[in-house]
């Protein structure tokens, strides 16, 4: 007789920590199942607009939010939910987790940012382990633009963590427009989500320099080879990097004109200096801080990342974009 399969129970209430575009889009996804969704915002004007007009025009314009989504500037109110989605920039994750010290270690905490902490070189899952030892942590990542998700366009992502928790998160977030796949390789998902931003800057630089589609394909392939080498050294699974959070997200971020990291690379390829870009308000491009951290982590693991190293050098101002291409193309010939 076949064993009866347990049907996971969705979480009743969800706290979304961060009211940017991605946090707001994930709140909309969660609101399809959870009876209460509470979004935390640092900005009272954003919270007030969500509550009064059911919209977040600053970060996600022209989208009407479900009335079940509430916003607050009180972090304690948001963290009282059954499970938490942490949707703040990668370099702010530690500061937020510091405020979670009093939470039960059983409460699910889902990291939804993509990056490597620049000061420590730690993956975000490792930051969580360091800040909250024994926490019930997961990570959500994959090829997903906030605008597509908010419009209800078909999207598939990966959630990695403890099996039962991930199953409940799948039941809470899953719908006919949003398909979450389960994984038990959080480190692989965290690494892939961080690295793809760096390589999206690289392909953007190539496009900005007018190198052509053949060069873009070569950059993508060799970037993925770098990711695989580092993943192997760090003990991640090849299938994770070849899946949605790795190859899938790399393809989206490194080729789309609406990708913030790709767009930043294009600007660099057109001749803008890193100093010029830092003076202009731009949407967050996580790859800027992640590039040097990724290189530092790779060096510690004894892994060479020529493309990521070139991106980091361009961003630091120590290497010109076209000189970086010449350097890459002049490397000693080898096998794949």
C-alpha positions as CSV (number, residue, x, y, z in Angstrom):
1,X,0.0,0.0,0.0
2,X,1.4,3.3,-1.0
3,X,2.4,5.7,1.8
4,X,0.1,8.7,2.1
5,X,1.9,11.8,1.0
6,X,1.7,14.7,3.5
7,X,0.2,17.9,2.0
8,X,2.1,20.9,3.3
9,X,0.1,23.7,5.0
10,X,0.6,27.2,3.7
11,X,1.7,29.9,6.2
12,X,-1.3,32.0,7.4
13,X,0.6,35.2,7.9
14,X,3.8,36.4,6.1
15,X,6.1,39.3,7.0
16,X,7.9,40.9,4.1
17,X,11.0,42.9,5.3
18,X,11.6,45.5,2.6
19,X,9.2,47.5,0.5
20,X,11.2,48.0,-2.7
21,X,10.1,46.6,-6.1
22,X,11.1,43.0,-5.3
23,X,9.6,43.1,-1.8
24,X,6.3,44.5,-3.1
25,X,6.1,41.9,-5.9
26,X,6.8,39.1,-3.5
27,X,4.1,40.5,-1.2
28,X,1.7,40.3,-4.1
29,X,2.7,36.6,-4.7
30,X,2.2,35.8,-1.0
31,X,-1.1,37.5,-0.8
32,X,-2.7,34.9,-3.1
33,X,-2.6,32.4,-0.3
34,X,-1.7,34.0,3.0
35,X,-4.6,35.7,4.8
36,X,-2.3,38.5,6.1
37,X,0.7,40.0,4.5
38,X,2.6,42.7,6.4
39,X,5.3,44.7,4.6
40,X,7.9,46.5,6.6
41,X,9.3,49.8,5.1
42,X,11.9,52.2,6.5
43,X,10.0,55.0,4.7
44,X,6.7,56.1,6.3
45,X,5.6,57.7,3.0
46,X,5.9,54.4,1.2
47,X,4.0,52.6,4.0
48,X,1.3,55.2,4.1
49,X,0.8,55.0,0.3
50,X,0.5,51.2,0.4
51,X,-2.1,51.4,3.1
52,X,-4.1,54.3,1.8
53,X,-4.0,53.8,-2.0
54,X,-2.9,50.1,-2.3
55,X,0.1,51.1,-4.5
56,X,3.8,51.6,-4.3
57,X,4.5,54.1,-7.1
58,X,8.1,54.9,-6.0
59,X,9.2,51.3,-6.6
60,X,6.5,49.5,-8.6
61,X,4.4,52.0,-10.5
62,X,1.2,51.3,-12.3
63,X,0.5,48.2,-10.2
64,X,-2.5,47.9,-7.8
65,X,-1.8,45.9,-4.7
66,X,-4.2,43.4,-3.1
67,X,-6.1,45.0,-0.1
68,X,-4.9,42.2,2.1
69,X,-1.3,43.7,2.0
70,X,-0.6,46.0,4.9
71,X,2.5,48.1,5.4
72,X,4.2,49.2,8.6
73,X,7.3,51.0,9.8
74,X,7.3,48.9,13.0
75,X,9.7,46.0,12.5
76,X,8.4,44.1,15.5
77,X,4.9,44.0,14.0
78,X,6.2,42.6,10.7
79,X,8.4,40.0,12.4
80,X,5.4,38.6,14.4
81,X,4.2,36.8,11.2
82,X,4.5,33.1,10.8
83,X,7.4,33.4,8.3
84,X,9.6,36.2,7.0
85,X,10.8,37.1,3.6
86,X,13.9,39.3,3.9
87,X,13.9,41.5,0.8
88,X,16.5,44.2,1.6
89,X,19.8,44.9,-0.4
90,X,22.5,42.3,0.1
91,X,24.8,44.8,2.0
92,X,21.9,45.5,4.5
93,X,21.1,41.9,5.4
94,X,23.4,41.8,8.4
95,X,21.9,45.0,9.9
96,X,18.4,43.6,9.5
97,X,19.4,40.2,11.0
98,X,20.9,41.9,13.9
99,X,17.4,43.1,14.8
100,X,16.1,39.5,14.7
101,X,18.2,38.4,17.7
102,X,15.1,37.9,19.9
103,X,13.1,35.8,17.4
104,X,12.5,32.1,17.8
105,X,15.1,30.1,15.9
106,X,12.2,28.0,14.6
107,X,10.7,31.0,12.7
108,X,11.4,30.6,8.9
109,X,13.6,33.4,7.6
110,X,13.8,33.5,3.8
111,X,16.7,35.5,2.2
112,X,15.5,37.1,-1.0
113,X,18.6,39.3,-1.9
114,X,21.4,38.3,-4.3
115,X,25.0,39.3,-3.3
116,X,28.1,38.6,-1.3
117,X,28.8,40.7,1.8
118,X,31.6,43.0,0.7
119,X,33.3,43.4,4.1
120,X,33.5,39.7,5.0
121,X,33.2,37.9,1.7
122,X,30.5,35.8,3.1
123,X,27.5,34.5,1.1
124,X,24.2,35.7,2.5
125,X,23.3,32.2,3.8
126,X,26.6,32.3,5.8
127,X,25.8,35.7,7.2
128,X,22.5,34.3,8.4
129,X,24.3,31.4,10.1
130,X,26.8,33.7,11.7
131,X,24.2,36.2,13.0
132,X,21.5,33.7,14.0
133,X,23.1,30.2,14.7
134,X,20.5,27.5,14.4
135,X,18.0,29.7,12.5
136,X,15.5,28.1,10.2
137,X,16.9,29.8,7.2
138,X,16.1,29.5,3.5
139,X,17.0,31.4,0.3
140,X,14.8,32.3,-2.6
141,X,16.4,33.1,-6.0
142,X,16.0,32.6,-9.7
143,X,15.3,34.4,-13.0
144,X,12.6,36.9,-11.8
145,X,12.1,40.6,-12.5
146,X,9.8,42.3,-10.1
147,X,7.7,43.9,-12.8
148,X,7.1,40.5,-14.5
149,X,6.1,39.0,-11.2
150,X,3.8,41.9,-10.2
151,X,2.0,41.6,-13.6
152,X,1.4,37.9,-13.0
153,X,3.6,36.7,-15.9
154,X,4.8,33.1,-15.6
155,X,7.9,32.9,-13.4
156,X,9.9,30.0,-11.9
157,X,12.3,30.3,-9.0
158,X,14.2,28.1,-6.5
159,X,13.8,28.0,-2.7
160,X,16.6,26.2,-0.8
161,X,16.5,25.2,2.8
162,X,15.1,22.6,5.2
163,X,12.7,20.3,3.4
164,X,9.6,20.7,5.5
165,X,10.0,24.5,5.6
166,X,10.6,24.7,1.9
167,X,7.5,22.6,1.2
168,X,5.3,25.0,3.2
169,X,6.9,28.0,1.5
170,X,6.1,26.4,-1.9
171,X,2.5,25.9,-0.8
172,X,2.3,29.6,0.3
173,X,4.0,31.1,-2.7
174,X,3.1,28.7,-5.5
175,X,0.4,29.6,-8.1
176,X,-0.3,29.2,-11.8
177,X,1.9,32.2,-12.4
178,X,4.7,31.6,-9.8
179,X,6.3,28.2,-9.6
180,X,8.8,27.7,-6.8
181,X,11.1,24.6,-7.1
182,X,12.6,23.1,-4.0
183,X,16.4,22.6,-3.3
184,X,18.5,21.6,-0.3
185,X,21.6,23.4,-1.5
186,X,21.3,26.9,0.0
187,X,25.0,27.7,-0.6
188,X,24.7,26.9,-4.3
189,X,21.6,29.1,-4.7
190,X,23.3,31.9,-2.8
191,X,26.5,31.7,-4.8
192,X,24.7,31.6,-8.2
193,X,22.4,34.5,-7.4
194,X,25.4,36.6,-6.3
195,X,27.8,35.8,-9.1
196,X,25.3,36.3,-12.0
197,X,25.1,40.0,-11.2
198,X,28.9,40.3,-11.7
199,X,28.7,38.5,-15.0
200,X,25.8,40.6,-16.1
201,X,28.0,43.7,-15.8
202,X,30.6,41.9,-17.9
203,X,28.1,41.2,-20.8
204,X,26.8,44.7,-20.5
205,X,30.3,46.1,-20.9
206,X,30.7,44.0,-24.0
207,X,27.5,45.2,-25.4
208,X,28.4,48.8,-24.6
209,X,31.7,48.4,-26.4
210,X,29.8,47.0,-29.5
211,X,31.6,43.7,-29.4
212,X,28.7,41.8,-31.0
213,X,26.5,38.8,-30.2
214,X,29.3,36.2,-30.7
215,X,31.3,37.9,-28.0
216,X,28.3,38.1,-25.7
217,X,27.8,34.3,-26.1
218,X,31.5,33.7,-25.4
219,X,31.4,35.9,-22.3
220,X,28.3,34.1,-21.0
221,X,29.8,30.6,-21.6
222,X,33.1,31.5,-20.0
223,X,31.3,33.3,-17.1
224,X,29.3,30.2,-16.4
225,X,32.5,28.1,-16.5
226,X,34.0,30.4,-13.8
227,X,30.9,30.0,-11.7
228,X,31.1,26.2,-12.0
229,X,34.7,26.2,-10.9
230,X,34.1,28.3,-7.9
231,X,31.0,26.3,-7.0
232,X,32.9,23.1,-7.1
233,X,35.6,24.5,-4.8
234,X,33.0,25.7,-2.3
235,X,31.1,22.4,-2.3
236,X,27.9,23.4,-4.1
237,X,26.1,21.1,-6.5
238,X,26.5,21.2,-10.2
239,X,22.8,20.7,-10.8
240,X,22.1,23.8,-8.6
241,X,24.3,26.0,-10.7
242,X,22.8,24.5,-13.9
243,X,19.3,25.2,-12.7
244,X,17.0,28.3,-12.3
245,X,19.1,30.1,-9.7
246,X,22.3,29.6,-11.7
247,X,22.2,29.3,-15.5
248,X,18.6,30.5,-15.6
249,X,19.2,33.7,-13.7
250,X,22.5,34.4,-15.5
251,X,20.7,34.2,-18.9
252,X,18.0,36.7,-17.8
253,X,20.3,39.2,-16.0
254,X,23.1,39.1,-18.5
255,X,21.0,39.6,-21.6
256,X,18.1,41.8,-20.7
257,X,18.2,45.5,-21.4
258,X,16.0,46.0,-18.3
259,X,18.6,44.3,-16.0
260,X,20.2,46.9,-13.7
261,X,23.5,45.2,-13.7
262,X,23.6,44.8,-17.4
263,X,22.6,48.4,-17.9
264,X,25.4,49.5,-15.6
265,X,27.8,47.5,-17.7
266,X,26.5,49.0,-20.9
267,X,27.2,52.5,-19.5
268,X,30.7,51.5,-18.6
269,X,31.2,50.1,-22.1
270,X,30.0,53.4,-23.5
271,X,32.8,55.2,-21.7
272,X,31.2,56.2,-18.3
273,X,33.6,56.0,-15.4
274,X,32.7,54.3,-12.2
275,X,33.1,57.7,-10.5
276,X,30.6,59.2,-13.0
277,X,28.1,56.4,-12.2
278,X,28.4,56.8,-8.5
279,X,27.4,60.4,-8.7
280,X,24.1,59.7,-10.5
281,X,21.1,58.2,-8.8
282,X,20.7,54.7,-10.3
283,X,18.6,51.7,-9.5
284,X,20.5,49.3,-7.2
285,X,23.0,47.1,-9.1
286,X,24.2,44.5,-6.5
287,X,27.0,43.4,-8.8
288,X,29.0,46.5,-8.0
289,X,29.7,45.5,-4.4
290,X,29.6,41.8,-5.1
291,X,32.4,41.8,-7.8
292,X,35.4,42.5,-5.4
293,X,33.8,40.2,-2.8
294,X,33.4,37.4,-5.3
295,X,37.1,37.7,-6.4
296,X,38.2,37.8,-2.8
297,X,36.2,34.6,-2.0
298,X,37.6,32.9,-5.1
299,X,41.2,33.8,-4.3
300,X,40.7,32.3,-0.8
301,X,39.5,29.1,-2.4
302,X,42.4,29.0,-4.9
303,X,40.1,29.6,-7.9
304,X,40.9,32.0,-10.8
305,X,38.1,34.1,-12.2
306,X,39.5,36.2,-15.0
307,X,36.2,37.7,-16.1
308,X,35.1,38.6,-12.6
309,X,38.5,39.9,-11.8
310,X,38.3,42.2,-14.9
311,X,34.9,43.5,-13.8
312,X,36.2,44.2,-10.3
313,X,39.2,46.1,-11.8
314,X,37.0,48.1,-14.1
315,X,34.7,49.1,-11.3
316,X,37.6,50.1,-9.1
317,X,38.9,52.3,-11.9
318,X,42.2,50.5,-12.2
319,X,41.4,49.0,-15.7
320,X,39.7,50.4,-18.8
321,X,36.9,48.4,-20.3
322,X,38.5,47.9,-23.7
323,X,41.9,47.1,-22.1
324,X,40.1,44.4,-20.1
325,X,38.8,42.7,-23.3
326,X,42.3,42.8,-24.8
327,X,43.7,41.2,-21.7
328,X,41.1,38.5,-21.6
329,X,41.6,37.7,-25.3
330,X,45.4,37.6,-24.9
331,X,45.4,35.0,-22.1
332,X,47.4,31.8,-22.9
333,X,45.4,29.3,-25.0
334,X,44.0,26.3,-23.1
335,X,41.3,23.7,-23.2
336,X,37.8,24.1,-22.0
